[in-house]
Amino acid sequence: MRAITSPVTTDDHTLLWQQYSLDSVLQPIINLKDHEIIGVEALVRGVDGRGAICTPHTLFETASQTGGILVLDRQCREAAFRSYQRIHGDDRRYSS
């Protein structure tokens, strides 16, 4: 369930985000009463050019300093949806 995306880039933040990619892992959300999967949670982490995982604080601090919080938010959602599609295809029962 692990997928590393291509480097995060946008027109305004290309130089900053070229140093990171996003690593997305999906985990099911299970209803404990009937043990049914009722959703999927995506956990996204930044990965630097050396393959080291960045803390969420580092990623948000970097984005905040460059006015890129909304860019980071969008890229995290896109990484999560790509991971979901690789596993579930077009099944959108759990996407919101």
C-alpha positions as CSV (number, residue, x, y, z in Angstrom):
1,M,0.0,0.0,0.0
2,R,3.0,2.3,-0.3
3,A,3.5,4.6,-3.3
4,I,6.1,7.3,-3.8
5,T,4.9,10.1,-6.1
6,S,6.9,12.2,-8.5
7,P,8.5,15.3,-7.1
8,V,6.0,17.9,-5.9
9,T,6.1,20.9,-8.3
10,T,4.0,23.9,-9.1
11,D,4.7,27.0,-11.2
12,D,5.2,29.2,-8.1
13,H,7.0,26.8,-5.9
14,T,9.1,24.7,-8.3
15,L,12.5,25.3,-6.7
16,L,11.3,24.6,-3.2
17,W,9.3,21.4,-3.9
18,Q,11.8,19.8,-6.3
19,Q,13.6,18.6,-3.2
20,Y,10.6,16.6,-1.9
21,S,8.3,13.8,-3.1
22,L,5.3,12.5,-1.1
23,D,5.0,9.0,0.3
24,S,1.4,7.9,0.9
25,V,0.2,4.9,2.9
26,L,-3.5,3.9,3.2
27,Q,-5.1,2.3,6.2
28,P,-8.7,1.1,6.5
29,I,-11.1,2.6,9.0
30,I,-13.1,-0.2,10.5
31,N,-16.4,-0.2,12.2
32,L,-15.7,-2.1,15.4
33,K,-19.3,-3.2,15.9
34,D,-19.6,-5.2,12.7
35,H,-15.9,-5.2,11.5
36,E,-16.8,-3.6,8.2
37,I,-14.4,-1.3,6.4
38,I,-16.2,2.1,6.4
39,G,-13.5,4.3,5.0
40,V,-9.8,4.7,4.2
41,E,-7.3,7.1,5.8
42,A,-4.3,8.3,3.9
43,L,-1.1,9.1,5.8
44,V,1.2,11.2,3.7
45,R,4.9,12.1,4.5
46,G,7.5,14.1,2.7
47,V,10.6,12.3,1.4
48,D,13.7,14.3,0.6
49,G,16.1,13.8,-2.3
50,R,18.2,11.3,-0.2
51,G,15.1,9.2,0.6
52,A,14.8,10.3,4.2
53,I,11.4,10.9,5.6
54,C,10.7,14.5,6.6
55,T,8.6,15.2,9.7
56,P,5.2,16.8,9.1
57,H,6.5,19.8,11.0
58,T,9.4,20.2,8.5
59,L,7.1,19.9,5.5
60,F,4.5,22.4,6.9
61,E,7.2,24.8,8.1
62,T,8.8,24.8,4.6
63,A,5.4,25.3,3.0
64,S,4.5,28.1,5.4
65,Q,7.7,30.0,4.8
66,T,7.0,30.2,1.1
67,G,3.2,30.7,1.2
68,G,2.8,27.1,-0.1
69,I,0.3,25.6,2.4
70,L,-2.5,25.3,-0.1
71,V,-0.1,23.8,-2.6
72,L,1.0,21.3,0.0
73,D,-2.6,20.5,0.9
74,R,-3.5,19.9,-2.8
75,Q,-0.4,17.7,-3.4
76,C,-1.1,15.6,-0.3
77,R,-4.7,15.0,-1.5
78,E,-3.5,14.1,-5.0
79,A,-0.9,11.7,-3.6
80,A,-3.5,10.0,-1.5
81,F,-6.0,9.6,-4.4
82,R,-3.2,8.2,-6.7
83,S,-2.4,5.6,-4.0
84,Y,-6.1,4.8,-3.6
85,Q,-6.5,4.4,-7.3
86,R,-3.6,2.0,-7.6
87,I,-5.2,-0.3,-5.1
88,H,-9.0,0.2,-5.7
89,G,-9.1,1.4,-9.3
90,D,-12.3,3.4,-9.9
91,D,-14.1,2.1,-6.8
92,R,-15.0,5.4,-5.1
93,R,-17.0,4.0,-2.1
94,Y,-14.5,5.4,0.4
95,S,-13.3,8.6,-1.3
96,S,-14.7,11.9,-0.1
